[in-house]
Amino acid sequence: MPEGPEIRRAADALAKAVAGEPLVRAWFAPPALKRYEAKLAGRRIEAITPHGKALLTRFDNGLTLYSHNQLYGVWRVANAGERPVTGRSLRVALETARKAILLYSATDIEMWPTAQVHEHPFLRRLGPDALDTALDAVTVEARLRDPRFARRRLGALLLDQAFVAGLGNYLRVEILWEAGLDHDRRPCDLDDTERAMLAEAILDLPRRSYRTRGRRGAGHLQDTPFRFRAYERAGEACPRCQSPIEKSMVASRPFYACPRCQR
Ligand SMILES: [Zn+2]
């Protein structure tokens, strides 16, 4: 299951292929969307941004395509006119003179007025996105104090997209390692320093992963590259205290932590 940073990089790749250039063709499989094909010809894609696991493709005519891949949907970039051979069923094709972005197998596809798309039921349930640069530590700390979240255990809370969107399993593991916290703790049990460190880690790790994970050199030299400290490192030495990292299950997902320095 991809997490926020991976989803955002996939969205960046889609935008890089087609954003800013006039669409030569827009094609939709769902009958309800057919009427938008003509309206989108000649228009441009302004932005492609993830919100949790949903993707918003914003056009320059006041419309936004909402798509959610659920388990099977997948976006691909192809050259204009090209359709990769695949057993998947094509649902959306947005094509410029150069490139096409193609959505396969997704069932959750809707067109919304851009001004109202934030009212989409799925988007309304999402918390702020960890990768949204407008989100700051003060807001995250306020959410940790919010009665809706304060009594939840951190191991489950960090996976809840209503708390902060874009965090998945590897980020949950790494955030708790970075903050030195046990998954059983609750926000209401933390002291001010612990809460501040947790808020910092909730913002820093997804952003660092987005900027540097799996990338080399150029342009990001000021960054500490994102590296797993605990995730999938069972039996290896904790980089902070050298105790062996332990694996367990927390909220039905594999979990990794240092039994000594995460308290
Ligand atoms: Zn440790």
Boltz pocket constraint, residues with backbone or C-beta under 6 A from the ligand:
constraints:
  - pocket:
      binder: B
      contacts: [[A, 238], [A, 239], [A, 240], [A, 241], [A, 242], [A, 243], [A, 258], [A, 259], [A, 260], [A, 261], [A, 262]]
      max_distance: 6.0
